[in-house]
Amino acid sequence: IIGSFKKVGEGYEGEIVTLTQKIRGVRFVPEANRASDNVPNFRVQIGKLEAGAVWIKHTTDWREYLSVKLDDPTLP
């Protein structure tokens, strides 16, 4: 686990913690125009920077979880 988030309104807010960095103010902002399942449910934003994408997925017994892809070259 490299992050902790809580639901705030329609999105999520929290922080990412690695061995070398602690990034606060990370937000998962809902994607308003999802034309297909390939489009993420949320965009990861750190300040004004878009740093990744989030998809809502389900386990085999239909429990919901978030699958996060971070696209920040400063993260290991």
C-alpha positions in Angstrom: 0.0 0.0 0.0 1.5 3.3 -1.1 -1.5 5.5 -0.5 -4.5 6.2 1.7 -7.6 8.0 0.4 -11.0 8.9 1.6 -14.2 9.5 -0.3 -15.0 13.3 -0.6 -18.1 14.1 -2.6 -17.9 12.3 -5.9 -14.1 11.8 -5.8 -11.3 10.8 -3.4 -8.6 12.7 -1.6 -5.5 11.5 0.2 -1.7 11.0 0.0 0.9 8.8 -1.6 3.8 7.7 0.5 6.9 5.9 -0.8 10.4 5.4 0.7 11.6 8.6 -0.8 8.5 10.8 -1.1 5.3 11.9 0.7 2.9 13.5 -1.7 -0.2 15.2 0.0 -3.2 16.7 -1.8 -3.6 13.9 -4.3 -7.2 13.8 -5.7 -9.1 11.3 -7.8 -11.4 13.6 -9.9 -14.4 12.0 -11.6 -14.2 11.8 -15.4 -17.3 13.6 -16.7 -17.2 12.3 -20.3 -16.8 8.5 -20.2 -17.5 7.3 -23.8 -16.3 3.7 -23.2 -14.9 1.3 -20.5 -11.4 2.2 -21.7 -11.8 5.7 -20.4 -10.9 6.0 -16.7 -13.5 6.7 -14.0 -11.3 9.2 -12.4 -8.2 11.3 -13.2 -5.4 11.5 -10.6 -4.5 15.1 -9.9 -1.7 16.5 -7.8 -2.4 20.3 -7.7 -3.0 21.1 -11.4 -0.8 18.2 -12.7 -2.6 15.1 -14.0 -0.5 12.2 -12.7 -2.5 9.1 -13.6 -5.9 7.4 -14.0 -8.3 5.3 -12.0 -10.8 2.6 -13.0 -13.5 1.1 -10.9 -13.1 -2.7 -11.0 -14.9 -5.6 -9.3 -13.6 -8.8 -7.6 -15.1 -12.2 -8.6 -17.7 -11.8 -5.9 -18.5 -8.2 -7.1 -16.8 -6.2 -4.4 -15.7 -2.9 -5.8 -12.2 -1.6 -5.8 -10.1 1.1 -7.5 -7.3 0.2 -9.9 -4.8 3.1 -10.1 -2.2 3.7 -12.7 0.3 6.5 -11.9 2.2 8.2 -14.7 4.7 10.3 -12.7 8.3 9.7 -13.6 9.4 10.8 -10.1 7.7 7.8 -8.5 9.8 4.6 -8.4 
